[in-house]
Amino acid sequence: MSLTTQEQKEFLTRGFTRRNLGKIAAMVTAGASLPFYNESALAQLSKVDNVPADAVLINANENPLGPSMAAREAVAKIISQGGRYMYGETDKVVKLLSQQEGVKESYIRIYPGSSGPLHQAVLAFTSPEKPLVMADPGYEAGGRAAQFIGAKTIRVPLTSDYRHDVKAMLKAGGPNAGLFYICNPNNPTGTLTPKSEIEWLVANKPKGSIVMVDEAYTHISEAPFNTDLVAQDKDVVVLRTFSKIYGMAGLRAGAAIARPDLLDKLAGFSAGMLPITGMAAASTSLAEKNLIPERRKLIGNVRNDTFEFLEKNKFTYVPSVSNCFMIDVKQPGNNIVSAMRKEKIYIGRVWPAWPNHVRVTVGTAEEMKRFQAAFLKVMA
């Protein structure tokens, strides 16, 4: 896929040089092989090699429950049709999301996960003259895409109670801000920004800028969604993934929900068939009425049990409503990450903004008991 003449003109008027444009166009033509495009490339931030078979992997915010039994059965059933494109499987996901979110089907575009539309939004809405504005610490994927195209990333510290500081973000972005990125609950802190504050940002942002709300973890938190803002035709793009609550990180399914004109701006950077296995699992998962509340309760119970352990042993952590949380280890976090690996417990990475914190994913009850024993040993 190459960029049209009109798209080239738009890139140039947004501050890109012809050299920038040629670089992007060549790589997109090569098959969406931008270095930040594939979600697996971003997952390499959490990638570990030579992992012992009996290790505990609580480093990548994966859901150890995996796909539901019904989703697994749907995948197994459709494998024999793997020689067919079967576009109708994607249509099923669109129809179900449309019904559940109260938006028109034309407002939904399905992707293999949510990192693709995040990266493409950075390409579409930022430039050397229009910065990306995000929280610090926050999910780094958008910043990597911005760096590749020469757009500035403005990182704004969280508030003292770990919310996105939307007023500070608005001020820092200035009148030319291109994209405001809010991951809610935030990754890596697992903390919430109230919907009223997101609505304030949408109402007060500069004309032409876009607010992107990444709802990868929202199902786990029971926080309100923001698709109602999309239904109101606001300058909002909502991201969804099936990787977290639905346990489909390896099967790949996600969505961008926005006005059709905004989705069209993302569409110029990728094209292609979606995996029918992921689509079958996604539509089946959406149709399961009790799946989300049951999994939310399971994850919450294990998370809260771990918090009780941390409090009992007087460790400092950030209260999370997600499937990950941050612990202040009072020393360079990478020291603890390395020490935990020697105990066969793989925890998450360290963010430069919080060098003494480590991120821990909520695993199964058994995995978190092993984490607790190893953490006591290492911290002693």
C-alpha positions as CSV (number, residue, x, y, z in Angstrom):
1,M,0.0,0.0,0.0
2,S,1.4,3.4,-1.0
3,L,0.4,6.9,0.1
4,T,-1.8,8.8,-2.3
5,T,-0.8,12.2,-3.7
6,Q,-3.3,13.9,-1.3
7,E,-2.0,12.0,1.7
8,Q,1.5,13.1,0.7
9,K,0.4,16.7,0.6
10,E,-1.2,16.3,4.0
11,F,2.0,14.9,5.5
12,L,4.1,17.7,4.1
13,T,1.8,20.4,5.4
14,R,2.0,18.9,8.8
15,G,5.7,19.5,9.0
16,F,7.1,16.2,7.6
17,T,9.9,16.5,5.1
18,R,9.9,14.5,1.9
19,R,12.6,12.4,3.5
20,N,10.3,11.5,6.4
21,L,7.5,10.8,3.9
22,G,9.6,8.6,1.7
23,K,10.8,6.6,4.7
24,I,7.3,6.0,6.0
25,A,5.8,5.2,2.6
26,A,8.6,2.8,1.7
27,M,8.1,0.8,5.0
28,V,4.3,0.8,4.8
29,T,4.5,-0.4,1.2
30,A,6.8,-3.2,2.4
31,G,3.8,-4.6,4.4
32,A,3.2,-2.6,7.5
33,S,6.7,-3.4,8.7
34,L,7.2,-0.2,10.6
35,P,9.5,-1.0,13.6
36,F,6.9,0.0,16.1
37,Y,3.9,-1.3,14.2
38,N,3.7,-4.9,15.3
39,E,2.5,-5.4,18.9
40,S,5.0,-8.1,19.3
41,A,7.8,-5.6,18.8
42,L,6.5,-3.6,21.7
43,A,6.0,-6.7,23.7
44,Q,9.7,-7.2,23.5
45,L,10.0,-4.5,26.2
46,S,8.8,-7.4,28.4
47,K,10.4,-10.2,26.4
48,V,12.5,-12.7,28.3
49,D,14.6,-15.5,26.9
50,N,15.7,-18.9,28.2
51,V,12.9,-19.0,30.8
52,P,12.8,-22.1,33.0
53,A,9.8,-24.3,32.4
54,D,8.7,-23.8,36.1
55,A,9.1,-20.0,36.1
56,V,6.3,-17.6,37.0
57,L,5.7,-15.1,34.3
58,I,4.1,-12.0,35.7
59,N,5.9,-9.4,33.6
60,A,3.8,-8.6,30.6
61,N,0.2,-7.9,31.9
62,E,-1.0,-11.1,30.3
63,N,-4.1,-12.9,31.6
64,P,-3.0,-16.4,32.7
65,L,-6.6,-17.7,32.4
66,G,-6.2,-17.6,28.6
67,P,-9.3,-17.6,26.3
68,S,-12.6,-18.9,27.7
69,M,-13.5,-22.5,27.1
70,A,-16.2,-21.4,24.6
71,A,-13.6,-19.2,22.7
72,R,-11.2,-22.2,22.6
73,E,-13.9,-24.3,21.1
74,A,-14.7,-21.7,18.5
75,V,-11.0,-21.5,17.5
76,A,-10.7,-25.3,17.2
77,K,-13.9,-25.4,15.1
78,I,-12.8,-22.8,12.6
79,I,-9.2,-24.0,12.1
80,S,-10.3,-26.3,9.3
81,Q,-11.5,-23.2,7.4
82,G,-8.1,-21.6,7.7
83,G,-7.7,-21.7,3.9
84,R,-10.5,-19.2,3.5
85,Y,-10.5,-15.5,4.2
86,M,-14.0,-15.6,5.8
87,Y,-14.4,-11.8,6.2
88,G,-17.8,-12.5,7.8
89,E,-16.0,-13.5,11.0
90,T,-14.7,-9.9,11.4
91,D,-18.2,-8.6,10.6
92,K,-19.6,-10.5,13.5
93,V,-17.2,-8.8,15.9
94,V,-18.1,-5.4,14.5
95,K,-21.8,-6.1,14.9
96,L,-21.5,-7.3,18.5
97,L,-19.3,-4.3,19.5
98,S,-21.7,-1.9,17.8
99,Q,-24.7,-3.3,19.7
100,Q,-22.9,-3.4,23.1
101,E,-21.3,0.1,22.7
102,G,-24.2,2.0,21.2
103,V,-22.3,3.2,18.2
104,K,-22.9,2.6,14.5
105,E,-21.0,-0.2,12.8
106,S,-19.2,2.4,10.6
107,Y,-17.6,3.8,13.9
108,I,-15.7,0.5,14.5
109,R,-12.6,-0.9,12.9
110,I,-11.2,-4.2,13.9
111,Y,-7.4,-4.8,14.3
112,P,-5.1,-7.6,15.5
113,G,-4.8,-6.1,18.9
114,S,-4.9,-2.4,19.9
115,S,-1.2,-1.4,19.4
116,G,-1.7,-1.1,15.6
117,P,-4.3,1.7,15.8
118,L,-2.3,3.4,18.6
119,H,0.7,3.6,16.4
120,Q,-1.3,4.7,13.4
121,A,-3.0,7.4,15.4
122,V,0.4,8.8,16.2
123,L,1.2,8.8,12.5
124,A,-2.1,10.3,11.6
125,F,-2.5,13.0,14.2
126,T,1.1,14.0,15.3
127,S,4.0,15.5,13.4
128,P,7.1,17.6,14.1
129,E,4.8,20.5,14.7
130,K,2.1,18.6,16.6
131,P,3.2,16.7,19.7
132,L,2.0,13.6,21.4
133,V,1.0,14.3,25.1
134,M,0.9,11.5,27.6
135,A,1.3,10.6,31.2
136,D,4.6,9.7,32.9
137,P,4.9,6.9,33.7
138,G,2.7,5.6,30.9
139,Y,2.6,3.0,28.2
140,E,5.5,3.8,25.9
141,A,4.3,2.5,22.5
142,G,3.0,5.8,21.2
143,G,6.2,7.6,22.1
144,R,8.2,5.1,20.1
145,A,6.0,5.8,17.1
146,A,6.4,9.5,17.6
147,Q,10.1,9.3,17.8
148,F,10.3,7.4,14.5
149,I,8.5,10.2,12.6
150,G,10.2,13.0,14.4
151,A,7.3,14.1,16.5
152,K,7.8,15.4,20.0
153,T,6.5,13.4,23.0
154,I,5.5,15.5,26.0
155,R,5.4,13.4,29.2
156,V,3.4,14.9,32.1
157,P,3.8,13.4,35.6
158,L,0.8,11.8,37.2
159,T,-1.0,13.6,40.0
160,S,-0.1,12.8,43.6
161,D,-3.0,10.3,43.6
162,Y,-1.8,8.8,40.3
163,R,-4.4,10.3,37.9
164,H,-3.6,11.7,34.5
165,D,-3.1,15.4,35.2
166,V,-5.4,16.5,32.3
167,K,-5.0,20.3,33.0
168,A,-1.2,20.0,33.1
169,M,-1.4,17.9,29.9
170,L,-3.5,20.5,28.2
171,K,-1.1,23.3,29.2
172,A,2.0,21.3,28.2
173,G,0.6,20.4,24.8
174,G,-0.1,24.0,23.9
175,P,-2.3,25.1,21.0
176,N,-0.7,22.7,18.5
177,A,-1.1,19.5,20.4
178,G,-1.8,16.6,18.0
179,L,-2.8,13.7,20.2
180,F,-3.6,13.4,23.9
181,Y,-3.1,9.8,25.0
182,I,-4.9,8.5,28.1
183,C,-4.6,4.9,29.2
184,N,-7.3,4.3,31.7
185,P,-6.6,2.4,34.0
186,N,-3.0,3.5,33.4
187,N,-0.3,1.1,32.4
188,P,1.9,0.7,34.5
189,T,0.3,2.0,37.6
190,G,-3.2,0.4,37.2
191,T,-4.8,3.7,38.5
192,L,-7.9,5.5,37.2
193,T,-8.5,8.9,35.9
194,P,-12.2,10.0,36.5
195,K,-14.4,10.1,33.4
196,S,-15.3,13.7,34.3
197,E,-11.7,14.7,33.8
198,I,-11.4,13.0,30.5
199,E,-14.6,14.8,29.4
200,W,-13.1,18.1,30.6
201,L,-10.0,17.5,28.4
202,V,-12.2,16.7,25.4
203,A,-14.2,19.9,25.9
204,N,-11.2,22.1,26.4
205,K,-8.5,20.7,24.0
206,P,-7.3,22.7,21.0
207,K,-9.4,22.6,17.9
208,G,-8.1,19.8,15.6
209,S,-6.4,17.8,18.3
210,I,-7.5,14.3,19.2
211,V,-8.0,12.6,22.6
212,M,-7.3,8.9,22.5
213,V,-8.5,6.8,25.4
214,D,-6.9,3.4,25.7
215,E,-9.4,1.1,27.4
216,A,-7.2,-2.1,27.4
217,Y,-7.7,-2.6,31.1
218,T,-11.1,-0.9,31.7
219,H,-13.1,-4.1,31.9
220,I,-10.9,-5.2,34.8
221,S,-11.5,-2.0,36.7
222,E,-15.3,-1.7,36.2
223,A,-14.7,2.0,35.3
224,P,-17.1,3.7,32.8
225,F,-16.2,3.5,29.2
226,N,-15.9,6.5,26.9
227,T,-17.6,5.2,23.7
228,D,-20.5,7.6,24.6
229,L,-18.1,10.4,23.6
230,V,-17.6,8.7,20.2
231,A,-21.3,8.4,19.8
232,Q,-21.5,12.1,20.3
233,D,-19.1,12.6,17.4
234,K,-16.4,14.1,19.6
235,D,-12.7,14.2,18.6
236,V,-12.1,11.0,20.5
237,V,-10.6,7.6,19.5
238,V,-11.2,4.7,21.9
239,L,-9.0,1.6,21.8
240,R,-10.1,-1.8,22.9
241,T,-8.2,-5.1,23.1
242,F,-9.1,-8.7,23.7
243,S,-5.7,-9.4,25.2
244,K,-6.5,-8.6,28.8
245,I,-9.9,-9.6,30.3
246,Y,-10.5,-12.0,27.5
247,G,-7.1,-13.6,27.7
248,M,-6.4,-13.4,24.0
249,A,-2.9,-11.8,23.9
250,G,-1.6,-14.5,21.5
251,L,-4.7,-14.8,19.4
252,R,-4.8,-11.1,18.5
253,A,-8.0,-9.1,18.3
254,G,-8.7,-5.4,19.1
255,A,-10.6,-2.4,17.9
256,A,-10.5,1.3,17.3
257,I,-13.8,3.1,17.9
258,A,-14.2,6.6,16.5
259,R,-16.0,8.7,13.9
260,P,-15.6,7.3,10.4
261,D,-13.5,10.3,9.3
262,L,-11.0,9.7,12.1
263,L,-10.9,5.9,11.4
264,D,-10.2,6.8,7.7
265,K,-7.1,8.7,8.8
266,L,-5.8,5.5,10.5
267,A,-6.7,3.2,7.7
268,G,-4.1,4.6,5.3
269,F,-1.3,3.0,7.3
270,S,-2.3,-0.7,7.2
271,A,-4.5,-3.1,5.4
272,G,-5.0,-6.9,5.3
273,M,-7.0,-9.9,6.4
274,L,-7.5,-10.5,10.2
275,P,-6.9,-14.0,11.6
276,I,-10.2,-16.0,11.6
277,T,-9.1,-17.8,14.8
278,G,-8.9,-14.4,16.6
279,M,-12.1,-13.2,15.2
280,A,-14.0,-16.4,16.1
281,A,-12.7,-16.2,19.7
282,A,-13.5,-12.5,19.9
283,S,-17.1,-12.8,18.8
284,T,-17.6,-15.8,21.0
285,S,-16.1,-13.9,24.0
286,L,-18.3,-10.9,23.4
287,A,-21.4,-13.1,23.5
288,E,-20.6,-14.6,26.9
289,K,-22.6,-12.5,29.4
290,N,-20.9,-13.6,32.6
291,L,-17.3,-13.8,31.4
292,I,-16.3,-10.2,32.3
293,P,-17.8,-10.1,35.8
294,E,-16.5,-13.5,36.7
295,R,-12.9,-12.7,35.5
296,R,-13.0,-9.3,37.1
297,K,-13.8,-10.9,40.4
298,L,-11.1,-13.5,40.1
299,I,-8.4,-11.0,39.2
300,G,-9.6,-8.6,41.9
301,N,-9.5,-11.2,44.6
302,V,-5.9,-12.3,43.8
303,R,-4.8,-8.7,43.5
304,N,-6.3,-7.7,46.8
305,D,-4.8,-10.7,48.5
306,T,-1.4,-9.6,47.2
307,F,-2.0,-6.1,48.5
308,E,-2.8,-7.5,52.0
309,F,0.5,-9.3,51.8
310,L,2.4,-6.1,50.9
311,E,0.7,-4.2,53.7
312,K,1.3,-6.8,56.2
313,N,5.0,-6.7,55.4
314,K,5.1,-2.9,55.2
315,F,6.0,-2.7,51.5
316,T,4.8,0.4,49.7
317,Y,2.7,0.0,46.6
318,V,0.4,2.0,44.3
319,P,-3.3,1.0,44.8
320,S,-4.4,-0.5,41.5
321,V,-7.7,-1.5,40.0
322,S,-6.2,-3.3,37.1
323,N,-4.2,-6.5,36.6
324,C,-0.9,-4.8,37.3
325,F,0.5,-2.7,40.1
326,M,3.7,-0.8,41.1
327,I,5.9,-1.5,44.1
328,D,8.3,1.0,45.5
329,V,11.4,-1.2,46.3
330,K,13.4,1.8,47.7
331,Q,16.4,1.0,45.4
332,P,17.1,0.8,41.7
333,G,14.2,-1.4,40.5
334,N,16.4,-3.4,38.0
335,N,18.2,-4.8,41.0
336,I,15.0,-6.4,42.2
337,V,14.0,-7.5,38.7
338,S,17.3,-9.4,38.4
339,A,17.2,-10.9,41.8
340,M,13.6,-12.1,41.3
341,R,14.6,-13.9,38.1
342,K,17.2,-15.9,40.1
343,E,14.2,-17.1,42.0
344,K,12.4,-18.0,38.8
345,I,9.9,-15.1,39.2
346,Y,9.8,-12.8,36.2
347,I,8.3,-9.4,37.0
348,G,7.9,-6.3,34.8
349,R,10.2,-3.6,33.7
350,V,11.2,-0.3,35.3
351,W,10.1,3.1,34.0
352,P,12.7,5.9,34.0
353,A,10.3,8.3,35.7
354,W,10.0,5.9,38.7
355,P,13.4,4.2,38.8
356,N,12.8,2.7,42.2
357,H,9.5,1.0,41.3
358,V,8.8,-2.3,39.6
359,R,5.6,-3.4,37.8
360,V,4.0,-6.7,38.8
361,T,1.3,-8.4,36.8
362,V,-1.5,-10.2,38.7
363,G,-1.1,-13.9,38.0
364,T,-3.0,-16.9,39.3
365,A,-3.4,-17.3,43.1
366,E,-0.6,-20.0,43.1
367,E,1.7,-17.8,41.0
368,M,1.2,-14.8,43.4
369,K,2.0,-17.0,46.4
370,R,5.3,-17.9,44.8
371,F,5.8,-14.2,44.0
372,Q,5.2,-13.4,47.7
373,A,7.7,-16.0,49.0
374,A,10.4,-14.9,46.5
375,F,9.8,-11.2,47.1
376,L,10.2,-11.6,50.9
377,K,13.5,-13.4,50.3
378,V,14.8,-10.9,47.8
379,M,13.8,-7.8,49.8
380,A,15.3,-9.3,53.0
